[in-house]
Amino acid sequence: MDEKVFLNEIEKILELEKNSLNGNESLKSINWDSLSALHFIAFVDKNFSKKIDANQISKCKTVIDLKNLC
């Protein structure tokens, strides 16, 4: 998946303005929470047919770290 498309999906999950993320943001700075993580798990399952868990997500520090899980 193209990085721009991925960032747009994260923006949707977080209800942020389109094109507001560049990928280097820390998850703390964008108010990433457990509900965001659940939406992300569903997104990855649907789009990549890959199972990830909350433990893997908890190790991520930035938005790009999330992309690397995919």
Secondary structure by P-SEA (a helix, b strand, c coil): ccaaaaaaaaaaaacccccccccccccccccccaaaaaaaaaaaaaaccccccaaaaaacccaaaaaaac
